[in-house]
Amino acid sequence: MTTPTATFNELERLNPFVGVWDTEGEMKTTAPGQSAKFRATDTYEWLPGGHFLLHRFDADMPEGRVQGIEVIGYSRENDSFPMHSFDSTGNTSLMQAQVEKEIWTFVGDAIRFTGQFRDKGKVFAGLWEFFSGEDAAWQPLMDVTLRKAE
């Protein structure tokens, strides 16, 4: 099955991500009193043709360095942005992003992000959560803030 081609109007909703971002955050799943802060660089750029946005990331996470890519497109079928990612630890994932009233939501298997742009597009911040099968509820995973590099 092929994904229908998006019009450039739909893809323009991804334009605010384009650029280099200094990222920082804090893991919420550590033991009480323990800090698990992280830093990263996120770079978003359009691939030739303008149908896909390439996201490169290089993160110093509490468990070690993680690098990878994510390719973001558009699906007309469900008005969402499929996000396919691959990282240096061998992980792959597929998420769907949607935007409604300036709020971005990324949803994958047992993980989701909710956030928005602030400060005239210079900051993108939100919360990652994971779905805990133990108590069948969404639990905070990490806060993240991306600041556009000058």
MIZATI-503543 format. One record per residue: y, z, x of N, C-alpha, C in turn; residue in three letters. Coordinates in steps of 0.05 Angstrom, whole numbers. Layout:
// MIZATI-503543
<rec n_north="Y" n_up="Z" n_east="X" ca_north="Y" ca_up="Z" ca_east="X" c_north="Y" c_up="Z" c_east="X" r="ALA"/>
...
***
This chain:
// MIZATI-503543
<rec n_north="-24" n_up="0" n_east="17" ca_north="0" ca_up="0" ca_east="0" c_north="25" c_up="0" c_east="18" r="MET"/>
<rec n_north="44" n_up="-16" n_east="11" ca_north="68" ca_up="-17" ca_east="27" c_north="91" c_up="-3" c_east="12" r="THR"/>
<rec n_north="109" n_up="7" n_east="28" ca_north="132" ca_up="21" ca_east="17" c_north="153" c_up="0" c_east="10" r="THR"/>
<rec n_north="164" n_up="0" n_east="-14" ca_north="184" ca_up="-19" ca_east="-21" c_north="208" c_up="-17" c_east="-2" r="PRO"/>
<rec n_north="221" n_up="-40" n_east="3" ca_north="244" ca_up="-41" ca_east="20" c_north="267" c_up="-27" c_east="7" r="THR"/>
<rec n_north="281" n_up="-11" n_east="21" ca_north="304" ca_up="3" ca_east="10" c_north="329" c_up="-14" c_east="13" r="ALA"/>
<rec n_north="348" n_up="-10" n_east="-4" ca_north="374" ca_up="-23" ca_east="-1" c_north="389" c_up="-6" c_east="19" r="THR"/>
<rec n_north="410" n_up="-18" n_east="31" ca_north="425" ca_up="-3" ca_east="50" c_north="441" c_up="20" c_east="37" r="PHE"/>
<rec n_north="447" n_up="18" n_east="11" ca_north="460" ca_up="40" ca_east="-3" c_north="443" c_up="65" c_east="-1" r="ASN"/>
<rec n_north="418" n_up="63" n_east="-7" ca_north="400" ca_up="86" ca_east="-6" c_north="398" c_up="98" c_east="22" r="GLU"/>
<rec n_north="395" n_up="80" n_east="42" ca_north="393" ca_up="89" ca_east="70" c_north="418" c_up="101" c_east="80" r="LEU"/>
<rec n_north="441" n_up="94" n_east="69" ca_north="466" ca_up="106" ca_east="78" c_north="467" c_up="136" c_east="75" r="GLU"/>
<rec n_north="451" n_up="147" n_east="57" ca_north="450" ca_up="176" ca_east="53" c_north="440" c_up="190" c_east="79" r="ARG"/>
<rec n_north="427" n_up="175" n_east="97" ca_north="418" ca_up="186" ca_east="122" c_north="439" c_up="186" c_east="144" r="LEU"/>
<rec n_north="461" n_up="171" n_east="140" ca_north="481" ca_up="168" ca_east="161" c_north="492" c_up="194" c_east="172" r="ASN"/>
<rec n_north="496" n_up="215" n_east="156" ca_north="506" ca_up="240" ca_east="167" c_north="489" c_up="252" c_east="189" r="PRO"/>
<rec n_north="463" n_up="245" n_east="190" ca_north="446" ca_up="255" ca_east="211" c_north="450" c_up="242" c_east="238" r="PHE"/>
<rec n_north="460" n_up="217" n_east="238" ca_north="462" ca_up="202" ca_east="263" c_north="480" c_up="216" c_east="283" r="VAL"/>
<rec n_north="469" n_up="218" n_east="308" ca_north="483" ca_up="231" ca_east="330" c_north="465" c_up="250" c_east="345" r="GLY"/>
<rec n_north="478" n_up="265" n_east="363" ca_north="464" ca_up="285" ca_east="379" c_north="472" c_up="312" c_east="369" r="VAL"/>
<rec n_north="452" n_up="330" n_east="366" ca_north="456" ca_up="356" ca_east="355" c_north="446" c_up="378" c_east="374" r="TRP"/>
<rec n_north="461" n_up="399" n_east="377" ca_north="452" ca_up="423" ca_east="391" c_north="441" c_up="441" c_east="370" r="ASP"/>
<rec n_north="416" n_up="449" n_east="372" ca_north="402" ca_up="463" ca_east="352" c_north="394" c_up="491" c_east="362" r="THR"/>
<rec n_north="396" n_up="511" n_east="344" ca_north="387" ca_up="537" ca_east="350" c_north="377" c_up="550" c_east="325" r="GLU"/>
<rec n_north="360" n_up="570" n_east="328" ca_north="349" ca_up="583" ca_east="305" c_north="333" c_up="608" c_east="313" r="GLY"/>
<rec n_north="321" n_up="620" n_east="293" ca_north="305" ca_up="644" ca_east="297" c_north="281" c_up="643" c_east="279" r="GLU"/>
<rec n_north="258" n_up="648" n_east="292" ca_north="232" ca_up="650" ca_east="277" c_north="233" c_up="675" c_east="261" r="MET"/>
<rec n_north="223" n_up="674" n_east="236" ca_north="222" ca_up="698" ca_east="219" c_north="194" c_up="710" c_east="216" r="LYS"/>
<rec n_north="175" n_up="698" n_east="230" ca_north="147" ca_up="707" ca_east="227" c_north="138" c_up="726" c_east="250" r="THR"/>
<rec n_north="157" n_up="735" n_east="266" ca_north="149" ca_up="753" ca_east="288" c_north="148" c_up="782" c_east="277" r="THR"/>
<rec n_north="137" n_up="799" n_east="294" ca_north="135" ca_up="828" ca_east="286" c_north="163" c_up="840" c_east="284" r="ALA"/>
<rec n_north="167" n_up="859" n_east="266" ca_north="193" ca_up="872" ca_east="263" c_north="204" c_up="882" c_east="290" r="PRO"/>
<rec n_north="230" n_up="876" n_east="294" ca_north="243" ca_up="884" ca_east="319" c_north="240" c_up="865" c_east="342" r="GLY"/>
<rec n_north="224" n_up="844" n_east="339" ca_north="220" ca_up="824" ca_east="360" c_north="238" c_up="800" c_east="354" r="GLN"/>
<rec n_north="251" n_up="790" n_east="374" ca_north="268" ca_up="766" ca_east="371" c_north="252" c_up="741" c_east="379" r="SER"/>
<rec n_north="254" n_up="721" n_east="364" ca_north="241" ca_up="696" ca_east="371" c_north="260" c_up="673" c_east="366" r="ALA"/>
<rec n_north="281" n_up="672" n_east="383" ca_north="301" ca_up="652" ca_east="381" c_north="292" c_up="627" c_east="395" r="LYS"/>
<rec n_north="303" n_up="604" n_east="387" ca_north="296" ca_up="579" ca_east="400" c_north="321" c_up="561" c_east="401" r="PHE"/>
<rec n_north="319" n_up="542" n_east="419" ca_north="340" ca_up="522" ca_east="423" c_north="327" c_up="494" c_east="424" r="ARG"/>
<rec n_north="343" n_up="474" n_east="416" ca_north="332" ca_up="447" ca_east="417" c_north="355" c_up="427" c_east="418" r="ALA"/>
<rec n_north="349" n_up="403" n_east="425" ca_north="367" ca_up="380" ca_east="422" c_north="354" c_up="360" c_east="403" r="THR"/>
<rec n_north="368" n_up="352" n_east="383" ca_north="359" ca_up="333" ca_east="363" c_north="376" c_up="309" c_east="364" r="ASP"/>
<rec n_north="364" n_up="285" n_east="366" ca_north="379" ca_up="260" ca_east="367" c_north="369" c_up="242" c_east="345" r="THR"/>
<rec n_north="388" n_up="232" n_east="329" ca_north="381" ca_up="213" ca_east="308" c_north="395" c_up="187" c_east="313" r="TYR"/>
<rec n_north="380" n_up="164" n_east="311" ca_north="392" ca_up="138" ca_east="314" c_north="377" c_up="118" c_east="297" r="GLU"/>
<rec n_north="391" n_up="97" n_east="288" ca_north="379" ca_up="76" ca_east="272" c_north="362" c_up="58" c_east="290" r="TRP"/>
<rec n_north="339" n_up="51" n_east="281" ca_north="323" ca_up="31" ca_east="294" c_north="334" c_up="3" c_east="288" r="LEU"/>
<rec n_north="329" n_up="-17" n_east="305" ca_north="339" ca_up="-44" ca_east="299" c_north="331" c_up="-52" c_east="271" r="PRO"/>
<rec n_north="350" n_up="-65" n_east="257" ca_north="346" ca_up="-73" ca_east="230" c_north="357" c_up="-54" c_east="209" r="GLY"/>
<rec n_north="360" n_up="-28" n_east="217" ca_north="372" ca_up="-9" ca_east="200" c_north="355" c_up="1" c_east="177" r="GLY"/>
<rec n_north="329" n_up="-2" n_east="178" ca_north="312" ca_up="7" ca_east="156" c_north="299" c_up="34" c_east="162" r="HIS"/>
<rec n_north="299" n_up="43" n_east="187" ca_north="287" ca_up="68" ca_east="194" c_north="305" c_up="84" c_east="213" r="PHE"/>
<rec n_north="305" n_up="110" n_east="209" ca_north="320" ca_up="128" ca_east="226" c_north="301" c_up="141" c_east="245" r="LEU"/>
<rec n_north="306" n_up="140" n_east="271" ca_north="289" ca_up="153" ca_east="291" c_north="301" c_up="180" c_east="299" r="LEU"/>
<rec n_north="285" n_up="200" n_east="297" ca_north="294" ca_up="228" ca_east="304" c_north="277" c_up="236" c_east="329" r="HIS"/>
<rec n_north="290" n_up="242" n_east="351" ca_north="277" ca_up="252" ca_east="375" c_north="285" c_up="282" c_east="377" r="ARG"/>
<rec n_north="265" n_up="298" n_east="384" ca_north="270" ca_up="327" ca_east="387" c_north="258" c_up="337" c_east="413" r="PHE"/>
<rec n_north="272" n_up="357" n_east="425" ca_north="263" ca_up="370" ca_east="449" c_north="270" c_up="399" c_east="446" r="ASP"/>
<rec n_north="250" n_up="415" n_east="440" ca_north="255" ca_up="443" ca_east="433" c_north="241" c_up="463" c_east="452" r="ALA"/>
<rec n_north="256" n_up="484" n_east="459" ca_north="245" ca_up="506" ca_east="473" c_north="239" c_up="528" c_east="452" r="ASP"/>
<rec n_north="214" n_up="527" n_east="443" ca_north="205" ca_up="546" ca_east="422" c_north="194" c_up="571" c_east="435" r="MET"/>
<rec n_north="191" n_up="593" n_east="420" ca_north="180" ca_up="618" ca_east="432" c_north="153" c_up="613" c_east="445" r="PRO"/>
<rec n_north="137" n_up="595" n_east="434" ca_north="110" ca_up="590" ca_east="445" c_north="110" c_up="568" c_east="466" r="GLU"/>
<rec n_north="133" n_up="556" n_east="473" ca_north="134" ca_up="536" ca_east="493" c_north="150" c_up="512" c_east="485" r="GLY"/>
<rec n_north="153" n_up="493" n_east="503" ca_north="168" ca_up="469" ca_east="498" c_north="153" c_up="449" c_east="480" r="ARG"/>
<rec n_north="167" n_up="438" n_east="461" ca_north="155" ca_up="418" ca_east="443" c_north="174" c_up="394" c_east="442" r="VAL"/>
<rec n_north="164" n_up="370" n_east="447" ca_north="180" ca_up="346" ca_east="445" c_north="166" c_up="327" c_east="425" r="GLN"/>
<rec n_north="181" n_up="310" n_east="413" ca_north="169" ca_up="291" ca_east="395" c_north="188" c_up="272" c_east="382" r="GLY"/>
<rec n_north="177" n_up="257" n_east="364" ca_north="193" ca_up="238" ca_east="348" c_north="186" c_up="240" c_east="319" r="ILE"/>
<rec n_north="204" n_up="231" n_east="303" ca_north="200" ca_up="229" ca_east="274" c_north="213" c_up="203" c_east="265" r="GLU"/>
<rec n_north="200" n_up="189" n_east="248" ca_north="210" ca_up="164" ca_east="237" c_north="215" c_up="168" c_east="207" r="VAL"/>
<rec n_north="240" n_up="163" n_east="198" ca_north="247" ca_up="168" ca_east="171" c_north="255" c_up="142" c_east="157" r="ILE"/>
<rec n_north="243" n_up="137" n_east="134" ca_north="248" ca_up="112" ca_east="119" c_north="257" c_up="120" c_east="91" r="GLY"/>
<rec n_north="252" n_up="101" n_east="72" ca_north="259" ca_up="106" ca_east="44" c_north="237" c_up="95" c_east="26" r="TYR"/>
<rec n_north="230" n_up="110" n_east="6" ca_north="211" ca_up="101" ca_east="-14" c_north="225" c_up="99" c_east="-41" r="SER"/>
<rec n_north="227" n_up="75" n_east="-51" ca_north="239" ca_up="70" ca_east="-77" c_north="222" c_up="82" c_east="-100" r="ARG"/>
<rec n_north="196" n_up="83" n_east="-95" ca_north="177" ca_up="93" ca_east="-116" c_north="184" c_up="121" c_east="-126" r="GLU"/>
<rec n_north="192" n_up="139" n_east="-108" ca_north="199" ca_up="166" ca_east="-116" c_north="226" c_up="175" c_east="-106" r="ASN"/>
<rec n_north="243" n_up="156" n_east="-99" ca_north="270" ca_up="162" ca_east="-89" c_north="270" c_up="184" c_east="-69" r="ASP"/>
<rec n_north="253" n_up="180" n_east="-48" ca_north="252" ca_up="200" ca_east="-27" c_north="251" c_up="186" c_east="0" r="SER"/>
<rec n_north="253" n_up="202" n_east="21" ca_north="253" ca_up="193" ca_east="48" c_north="228" c_up="203" c_east="62" r="PHE"/>
<rec n_north="207" n_up="186" n_east="65" ca_north="183" ca_up="195" ca_east="80" c_north="190" c_up="200" c_east="109" r="PRO"/>
<rec n_north="179" n_up="222" n_east="120" ca_north="185" ca_up="230" ca_east="147" c_north="158" c_up="233" c_east="162" r="MET"/>
<rec n_north="153" n_up="216" n_east="181" ca_north="128" ca_up="216" ca_east="196" c_north="134" c_up="227" c_east="224" r="HIS"/>
<rec n_north="122" n_up="249" n_east="232" ca_north="128" ca_up="261" ca_east="258" c_north="104" c_up="264" c_east="276" r="SER"/>
<rec n_north="109" n_up="263" n_east="302" ca_north="88" ca_up="265" ca_east="322" c_north="100" c_up="281" c_east="345" r="PHE"/>
<rec n_north="85" n_up="301" n_east="356" ca_north="96" ca_up="317" ca_east="377" c_north="78" c_up="319" c_east="401" r="ASP"/>
<rec n_north="89" n_up="332" n_east="422" ca_north="75" ca_up="333" ca_east="448" c_north="51" c_up="352" c_east="448" r="SER"/>
<rec n_north="47" n_up="367" n_east="427" ca_north="24" ca_up="385" ca_east="425" c_north="1" c_up="372" c_east="409" r="THR"/>
<rec n_north="5" n_up="347" n_east="401" ca_north="-15" ca_up="332" ca_east="386" c_north="-13" c_up="335" c_east="356" r="GLY"/>
<rec n_north="7" n_up="349" n_east="346" ca_north="10" ca_up="352" ca_east="317" c_north="23" c_up="327" c_east="305" r="ASN"/>
<rec n_north="15" n_up="321" n_east="281" ca_north="27" ca_up="300" ca_east="265" c_north="33" c_up="312" c_east="238" r="THR"/>
<rec n_north="53" n_up="301" n_east="225" ca_north="58" ca_up="311" ca_east="197" c_north="72" c_up="289" c_east="181" r="SER"/>
<rec n_north="70" n_up="292" n_east="155" ca_north="83" ca_up="274" ca_east="136" c_north="97" c_up="292" c_east="117" r="LEU"/>
<rec n_north="123" n_up="288" n_east="114" ca_north="139" ca_up="303" ca_east="94" c_north="155" c_up="283" c_east="78" r="MET"/>
<rec n_north="165" n_up="292" n_east="56" ca_north="183" ca_up="276" ca_east="39" c_north="210" c_up="291" c_east="38" r="GLN"/>
<rec n_north="232" n_up="277" n_east="43" ca_north="258" ca_up="289" ca_east="40" c_north="272" c_up="278" c_east="15" r="ALA"/>
<rec n_north="287" n_up="295" n_east="2" ca_north="303" ca_up="287" ca_east="-20" c_north="330" c_up="301" c_east="-18" r="GLN"/>
<rec n_north="350" n_up="289" n_east="-30" ca_north="377" ca_up="301" ca_east="-30" c_north="386" c_up="301" c_east="-59" r="VAL"/>
<rec n_north="396" n_up="324" n_east="-68" ca_north="406" ca_up="327" ca_east="-95" c_north="430" c_up="346" c_east="-94" r="GLU"/>
<rec n_north="453" n_up="337" n_east="-103" ca_north="478" ca_up="353" ca_east="-102" c_north="483" c_up="365" c_east="-75" r="LYS"/>
<rec n_north="481" n_up="348" n_east="-54" ca_north="487" ca_up="357" ca_east="-26" c_north="466" c_up="375" c_east="-14" r="GLU"/>
<rec n_north="445" n_up="382" n_east="-28" ca_north="424" ca_up="399" ca_east="-17" c_north="400" c_up="381" c_east="-9" r="ILE"/>
<rec n_north="393" n_up="383" n_east="16" ca_north="370" ca_up="368" ca_east="26" c_north="345" c_up="386" c_east="25" r="TRP"/>
<rec n_north="323" n_up="374" n_east="16" ca_north="297" ca_up="388" ca_east="15" c_north="277" c_up="371" c_east="29" r="THR"/>
<rec n_north="262" n_up="382" n_east="49" ca_north="240" ca_up="368" ca_east="62" c_north="215" c_up="383" c_east="54" r="PHE"/>
<rec n_north="195" n_up="369" n_east="44" ca_north="170" ca_up="382" ca_east="35" c_north="146" c_up="368" c_east="47" r="VAL"/>
<rec n_north="128" n_up="385" n_east="59" ca_north="103" ca_up="376" ca_east="70" c_north="81" c_up="394" c_east="60" r="GLY"/>
<rec n_north="57" n_up="391" n_east="72" ca_north="35" ca_up="408" ca_east="65" c_north="41" c_up="436" c_east="73" r="ASP"/>
<rec n_north="45" n_up="453" n_east="54" ca_north="49" ca_up="482" ca_east="59" c_north="74" c_up="489" c_east="75" r="ALA"/>
<rec n_north="94" n_up="471" n_east="76" ca_north="119" ca_up="476" ca_east="90" c_north="142" c_up="462" c_east="75" r="ILE"/>
<rec n_north="165" n_up="475" n_east="76" ca_north="189" ca_up="462" ca_east="64" c_north="214" c_up="472" c_east="77" r="ARG"/>
<rec n_north="235" n_up="456" n_east="76" ca_north="261" ca_up="462" ca_east="86" c_north="282" c_up="458" c_east="64" r="PHE"/>
<rec n_north="301" n_up="475" n_east="63" ca_north="324" ca_up="472" ca_east="44" c_north="349" c_up="477" c_east="60" r="THR"/>
<rec n_north="368" n_up="458" n_east="60" ca_north="393" ca_up="461" ca_east="74" c_north="414" c_up="441" c_east="67" r="GLY"/>
<rec n_north="437" n_up="443" n_east="80" ca_north="459" ca_up="425" ca_east="74" c_north="478" c_up="423" c_east="97" r="GLN"/>
<rec n_north="494" n_up="401" n_east="96" ca_north="515" ca_up="397" ca_east="115" c_north="539" c_up="415" c_east="109" r="PHE"/>
<rec n_north="552" n_up="425" n_east="130" ca_north="576" ca_up="442" ca_east="127" c_north="597" c_up="433" c_east="147" r="ARG"/>
<rec n_north="620" n_up="445" n_east="145" ca_north="642" ca_up="440" ca_east="165" c_north="647" c_up="410" c_east="169" r="ASP"/>
<rec n_north="650" n_up="396" n_east="147" ca_north="656" ca_up="367" ca_east="147" c_north="635" c_up="351" c_east="162" r="LYS"/>
<rec n_north="610" n_up="359" n_east="159" ca_north="588" ca_up="345" ca_east="171" c_north="582" c_up="352" c_east="200" r="GLY"/>
<rec n_north="596" n_up="371" n_east="211" ca_north="591" ca_up="379" ca_east="239" c_north="568" c_up="399" c_east="242" r="LYS"/>
<rec n_north="559" n_up="411" n_east="219" ca_north="538" ca_up="430" ca_east="220" c_north="518" c_up="423" c_east="198" r="VAL"/>
<rec n_north="492" n_up="425" n_east="204" ca_north="471" ca_up="422" ca_east="184" c_north="453" c_up="447" c_east="188" r="PHE"/>
<rec n_north="450" n_up="463" n_east="166" ca_north="436" ca_up="488" ca_east="169" c_north="419" c_up="494" c_east="144" r="ALA"/>
<rec n_north="397" n_up="509" n_east="149" ca_north="381" ca_up="517" ca_east="127" c_north="357" c_up="534" c_east="135" r="GLY"/>
<rec n_north="338" n_up="536" n_east="117" ca_north="315" ca_up="554" ca_east="121" c_north="289" c_up="538" c_east="118" r="LEU"/>
<rec n_north="271" n_up="541" n_east="138" ca_north="244" ca_up="531" ca_east="136" c_north="227" c_up="553" c_east="124" r="TRP"/>
<rec n_north="208" n_up="546" n_east="106" ca_north="190" ca_up="565" ca_east="94" c_north="162" c_up="553" c_east="96" r="GLU"/>
<rec n_north="142" n_up="571" n_east="95" ca_north="114" ca_up="562" ca_east="94" c_north="101" c_up="575" c_east="69" r="PHE"/>
<rec n_north="81" n_up="561" n_east="59" ca_north="67" ca_up="571" ca_east="35" c_north="44" c_up="588" c_east="44" r="PHE"/>
<rec n_north="45" n_up="613" n_east="37" ca_north="24" ca_up="632" ca_east="45" c_north="2" c_up="632" c_east="24" r="SER"/>
<rec n_north="-22" n_up="623" n_east="32" ca_north="-44" ca_up="623" ca_east="14" c_north="-53" c_up="651" c_east="6" r="GLY"/>
<rec n_north="-47" n_up="670" n_east="24" ca_north="-56" ca_up="698" ca_east="19" c_north="-43" c_up="709" c_east="-6" r="GLU"/>
<rec n_north="-17" n_up="705" n_east="-9" ca_north="-4" ca_up="716" ca_east="-33" c_north="8" c_up="694" c_east="-51" r="ASP"/>
<rec n_north="1" n_up="669" n_east="-45" ca_north="9" ca_up="646" ca_east="-61" c_north="40" c_up="646" c_east="-65" r="ALA"/>
<rec n_north="55" n_up="650" n_east="-44" ca_north="84" ca_up="650" ca_east="-46" c_north="96" c_up="637" c_east="-21" r="ALA"/>
<rec n_north="120" n_up="627" n_east="-24" ca_north="135" ca_up="616" ca_east="-1" c_north="146" c_up="639" c_east="15" r="TRP"/>
<rec n_north="142" n_up="638" n_east="42" ca_north="151" ca_up="658" ca_east="60" c_north="171" c_up="646" c_east="81" r="GLN"/>
<rec n_north="192" n_up="660" n_east="89" ca_north="210" ca_up="650" ca_east="109" c_north="196" c_up="644" c_east="135" r="PRO"/>
<rec n_north="201" n_up="622" n_east="147" ca_north="189" ca_up="615" ca_east="173" c_north="211" c_up="616" c_east="195" r="LEU"/>
<rec n_north="233" n_up="602" n_east="191" ca_north="255" ca_up="602" ca_east="211" c_north="281" c_up="593" c_east="199" r="MET"/>
<rec n_north="302" n_up="605" n_east="208" ca_north="329" ca_up="595" ca_east="203" c_north="336" c_up="574" c_east="224" r="ASP"/>
<rec n_north="350" n_up="553" n_east="217" ca_north="357" ca_up="533" ca_east="237" c_north="386" c_up="524" c_east="231" r="VAL"/>
<rec n_north="401" n_up="519" n_east="253" ca_north="428" ca_up="509" ca_east="251" c_north="431" c_up="487" c_east="272" r="THR"/>
<rec n_north="439" n_up="463" n_east="263" ca_north="445" ca_up="441" ca_east="281" c_north="475" c_up="437" c_east="282" r="LEU"/>
<rec n_north="486" n_up="435" n_east="306" ca_north="515" ca_up="431" ca_east="309" c_north="518" c_up="404" c_east="324" r="ARG"/>
<rec n_north="535" n_up="387" n_east="313" ca_north="539" ca_up="361" ca_east="326" c_north="552" c_up="364" c_east="353" r="LYS"/>
<rec n_north="540" n_up="352" n_east="373" ca_north="550" ca_up="353" ca_east="400" c_north="576" c_up="336" c_east="401" r="ALA"/>
<rec n_north="595" n_up="346" n_east="416" ca_north="621" ca_up="332" ca_east="418" c_north="620" c_up="310" c_east="438" r="GLU"/>
***
